[in-house]
Amino acid sequence: MPLQEVRRVSRGPQAPATPLANVPLNGYDGGIILRLAIGAVDSMVHPSILNLPELIAALPDDLHTICERLLFVERVYGTPVPPPSMQDWIIRQFGTLDRVCEQTIVKTTHRWTLETAFFNPLRACRHRDMAAEADRSSIEQAQEAAIATDLDAHRMFREPLQQTTADLFGRIRGEYCISASNIAKCDGWHGLVIFDEPHPLRFNQAQLCDYFNVAVRWLATAHQADTRARYPLIIWNCLWKAGASITHGHLQMLLSRGMAAGQVERWRRAAVEYRQRYDRRLSEESGQLHMALGLTFQHTEAMWGYVSLTPVKERELVLVCRNPLVAAGWSLGDLDVLYAALQPVWQATYAALRALIDQQGVRSFNVAVYMPPCAITSEPWTEMPLYVRIIDRGDLLSHLTSIGALEMFAGGVITVDPFAVAAAMLQT
């Protein structure tokens, strides 16, 4: 169906959207199948990114308004014409000619952060190794062998006290990890949390919570040593496809002076501008929209998680925490209170990562934690909750990169359907 044929369906007066904190996980009928009336035709719309215009059209009026405020969605069609000499190859590679000759592409743009995603599932079939796909156990064995080989070749994190640098204030020892100073820094304060367990995919909930708690303590200690440094960022590059130069598991922390990291600041400004324009909270309306479309997988009164409709790369999960204890400035003296406030965030992060690793086969990923400043700043942060963002970085054994010119300069090229990701998350 051409995009211009999709029309908003008027169904009379609608009740206003329930506040996110009061909505049960499956509180909207978008979670499974939406019934959509187009003209006089009543049809069932399967939850799929390719059906996003119909799914949006079927939303209640107030949620449809939220969607129009948040997203620009466009569905277009590609019609390449292959020569006869290519047809056999196309059928072997993609299954049928029709999949190539009649392609559907959905483009989504967040109107406030301006993050854009290009969805075309067909792109997942490029350069596909059919023999390798038939034997997943062999692939997993090859991945484990590659990890073991790299761990054995680069062993400096096995002896962090002898083989890594310390910060001016020394090191912070956790139950399952220890801090270090990054030897090649991206900011004046740039540290590491090195896991006692070398294998980056082998962690339980207690270990992961300890890793993040040590990262938070490092940030607070760095701020105590340099009070002008107040803008925190925690990141995790897991394995080489995600940009890790050392396979041994480790987090990174940065604490900046003048302003937050650019992408964090862009999200903060978007939230402030949204409040100024609509007198509503951007994070909560985004949560309502993703819940209505069946993309929410985590939901409590203080936080929620969803599969993003504008992912920067595959399977982007967004966790949002609006606990005021992590949004009003914090310090070394507040750490016990802060640890308690953050515990549900780290537990939800653990559950999300284990679901991706154990159920969806993700091996290489990036994590970013957007935290509020650890001291008062001139710009407002009251509209900016704590965010955890997680993305899949693709096949660990593939020689292909997942980042090209489109990702660098335009938007994410996505092959995995967010609705399939959400369905898998809800089954774990």
N, C-alpha and C positions, 0 to 999 in steps of 0.2 A: 504494500500500500504506500503510495507516495506520501511524504510527510504532510503536504498541504491538505490531504484528505482527512487527517486526524483533527477532530474538532472537540472542543470542550463540551462535555455532556451535562446539560443542565437538568438537575433532578429536584428542583424546588429548594426551599429553605433547608439549610444544613445546620446541625449543632456545631458550635465552635470546637476547635481541636482541644482535646484534653491535655492539660500540662504534662510534660514528659514524665515527671516524677510519679504521676498518678496513672500512667498507662501501662497495662500489663504487656508482657513481651509480645504476645500475639493479639494485641488490642485492636489492630486494624485488619481488615480483610485482605490487605495487600500481601500478607505473609505467605499465602499459598497460591490462590488463583483469583484474579479480579474479573468480575463480570462487567463487560463493557457493551453498552448499546451505541452503535453507530447508525444513525438514521433509524430504520425500523428493524435492524438486524441485531439480535442479541447473541454475542459470541463469547467464548472463553479465551482469555488472554493468558498465555503461559508466561510465568516470570522469567524474563530473559532481557539482557541489555538491548537486544535487537528489537524488542517490543516496548522499550521504554516510553516512547510517545503515547502508546495506548494505555500503559500503566499509569502514566501521569494524568491522562484524560479521565481516567476512572476514579481519581481521587475525589474525596469530598471537597466542596468549594473552598473552604478555608485552607486546607492543605495544598490544594492546587495553587492558591494564591502564594503560599509560602514557596512552593516550587518555582513559580515564575519569578519571585524575588531572588532566589538563590542560584538558579541554574539556567543556562542557555543550552538547549538540546536541539540537535539537528541530525536528521537521518538522511543519508544520501546513498546513491547507488553507483557502483562501478561496473562497467560492461566492456572488459577487454575482449578483443577478437583474435583468437589464436589461429595461426596457420595450420593446415592439416598435419604438417610434420611435427607439431607439438602435442597433438591430441592424445596420443598414447602415453606420453610422459606425464601429461596433466592428470590423466585418469589414474596412473600408478601413484602419483604424488598426492593428489587431492581427493581421489575417490570417484568423482564425476566431473564432467565438463561443466555442468550447470553451476556447480559451486564456484567456479572461476569466472564464468561468463556472466553470472548474475549475482554480484556481490552486494551485501548490505553493510554499510558503515554507519556507526552512530558516533557522533562527536558531542562531548559534554564539556561545558566550561562553567566553573564557579564564578559567578558574576562579581564576587567580592575579593577573593584571593587570586582570581584569574588563572587558576590551575585548570589545565585542559587535558582531556583524554580522548584518544582515537581508538575506538573499539572495532576490530574486525577479527573474528575467530579464525578466519582462513589463514591469517598470517602465522598461526601456530604450526601449520603444516609445511612451512618452507623448510627445505633442506632436511626433511624428516628421514631418520634412519629407521626403516621399517623393521629390520632384523633386530636392532637394539631394543626397540620398543616392545618386542615380543617377549623379552626376558628381563623382567624388572629385577629379579633377584640377582642376576649377573651385574646389572647396573649398580645396585646397592653395594655389592661386593667390591666393584671397581671404585666406587666413591669412597668407601671405607679404606681401601688400600691406598688411594691417593692422599687421604687425610693422614693416615699413619706415616706414609713416606715423608710428607712435608713436616709433620711434627718431629720426626726423627732428624730431619735435616736442619731444623731451626729450633734449637733447644734453649736459647737464652732465657726464656721466661720460666724454665724449670728451676732456675736459680736466680730469682729476682734480686736478692740482696747483693749478689756478686755481679750480675750481668745487666742490671738496669739502674738508671739514675734515680736519685731521691729528690724530693722537693725541698725548698728552703726550710720548711717546717718539719721535715722528716717524712715518715711514712705512716699510713693508717692500716692497722691490721684488723681484718674481720675474721669471722669464724671459718670462712671458706676462701678467702682471697686477701690480697695485699695491694696497696697503692704503690705507684711509681710515677716519676716525672717523665713525660714524653720527651725523648731525646731530640726529636725534630718537630718543633712546636708550630702550631697554627695560631697561637695567641700567647700572651705573656704568661697566663696560667693555663696549662694544658697537661692534664694528668691521665693516668691509666689506673684501672682496676684489673689486676692480673689474677685469673682464676687459679686455684690450687689444682683443679681438674683440667688437664691440658686439652682434652677433646671438647670443642666448643658446643657440641650438640648434646653432651651428657650433663644435664643439670636437673635437679629436682627443685621443688618450690622453695625449700629452705635455703638452698644455695643461691637461687636467683634473687630472692629478697635480700640476702646478705650482700650480694654484688651491688645492688642498687643502693642499699643503705650506706655502704662504704663510699660509694660515689657521692651521695648527698653529704656525708660527713667531710669528705675531701673538699667539696664546694664551700661548705660553711667554714672550714678551717682556712682555706685560701682567702675567703672574704675577710676573716679575722686578721689575717696577715696583711691584707691590702684592701682597705675599706672602699677604695674607689672601684675595685672590681666587684660587680654585683649582678651581672647578667649570666645565668647558668645555662649550660646545654650538656646533656648526656647523650652519647651516641654509641652504637654497637655495630661494627662491621663484622659479620660472621662469615668467615672463609673468603677465599681469594676472589670469587665472583662478586662479592659485596665490597671489595676494596681493601680487605685485610692483607697487610704485608707480612704478618706473622699469624700462623694458623692457631697457635695456642690461644685459648679463649681469653678475651679481655674487652672491657669497656673503655671508653674515653670520656673525659670531662673537660669542658672549657668554661672559663669564667672571664667575661669581657668587661672592659671599663666603660667605654663611651656610649654604647647602645647594644641592644640585643642583636643576635645574628639576623641577617637580612630576611630569611624566610620566616623566622619567628616574629620579627617586627611587622612583616607584611600581614600575618594572621592577626596580630594585635590591632593594627590599624583598621583592618577590615571589620573586626568586632566593634571597635569604637565608632566607626562610620555607620555601621548598621544600626547601632543603638541610636545614634543621632538622627538617622533617617526615619526609622520605624518605631523607635522606643521599645525594641524587643532585643532579646539576647540571641546573637547569631548562632552560638553553639547549641542552644536548646532548640531553635527552629530547625537547624540542620539535623539534630537528633530526631525530632518529630517526623521530618520528611523521610529519613532513612528507615525509621520504624514503620511508617505507613506503607512503604514499598517492600517490607519484609527483609530488610538488610541489616537489622539489629541482631546481635548475637549475645550481648551482655547488657544487663539492665538492673540497676539498683537505684535507691533513692539518691545516692551521692555520685554515681557514675554510670556511664553506659559505653557500649562499644558497637561499632558498625563497620560494614564493608563500604568503602568510599565509592561514590559515583564519579569522582574526578581523581582517580589514583595517579600518582606519579609513576608507578610501575605496578607489576602484577600483584594481585591479592592485597592491596593496601587495606590494612585494618587501622581504625582510629579509635582510641580509647580516650574518653573525656572524663575528667574529675573536676567537679565544681565545689569540692569541700573548701570552705573559706579558710581553713587552717593552712592550705597550701597556695593561697592567693593573696595574702596580705603582708608579705615580707616575712623572713624567717632568719634565724641566727643560730650560732652554735649552742646557745643556752636553751633553745626551743627544740632540740633534736629529738628528745624522747616523745614529745607531743607530735612532732612532725613525722617521726617513724610510724606512730600509731595511725596518723591520718593517711600516710602513704601506703600502709600495708595492703589495703584492698586494691590499690593501683598495681602494685607489684604482683599480687596474686592473680589479678585479671591478665596482666601481661604474661605471666607464666602460663596460664591456661590457653591464651591465644597462641603463644609460640609453640606449645606442645601440640596443639591441634594442627597447626600448620606442618610441623615436623613429622608427627606420628601418623596423622590421618591424610594429609594432602601431599606428602612427599617432599616438602620444602627442605632444602639443605643449606642454602646460602641466603642470608637476609640482612636487611638494615633495620635498625631501631633508632628512633630519635625521641627524646623526652623534652618537651617544651615546658619549662618551669618558670614561674614568676620570679622577678628579681629578689635577691636576699637582703635588700635594703630599699628604702624609699627612693623613688625616682621622680623626675619632673613630669613624665608622661603617665597617663592613667593605665592601670592594669586590671581594674575591677571587672572589665568585660572579658578578660582573657583567662579561661580555665587552664588547668594542667592538661596537656595532650601527650599521649604516647602514639607514635606512628610506626607502623611495621610494614615493610614491603618484601616481597619475594624477589630474589635476583637471578632466578633461573637455574638451568641445568649446570651442575657443578663441573661436569666433564666436557661440556661443549666448548669449542674454541671460539664460538661467536660471542660478541659482546651484546649486552642488552641496552646499551646506551649509544645512541647515534645523534645525528644532527637534529632530528625532530625532538628528541628528549631534551637536548641541550638548549634548543632555541625556540621550541614551539609548545610541545606537550608530550605526555606519555603515550606510547604506542602499546596498546593492551590487547592481549589475546585471550585471557581467562575471564569468563563472564562473572561479574560481581555477584549475580544471583546464584550461580553455582557455588561460589565460595561461601556465601552466606548459608546456603542449604547444608554444606559440609560442616560449617562451624556449629550449626544448630544440632547436628547429629552427634557431636562429641560430648 
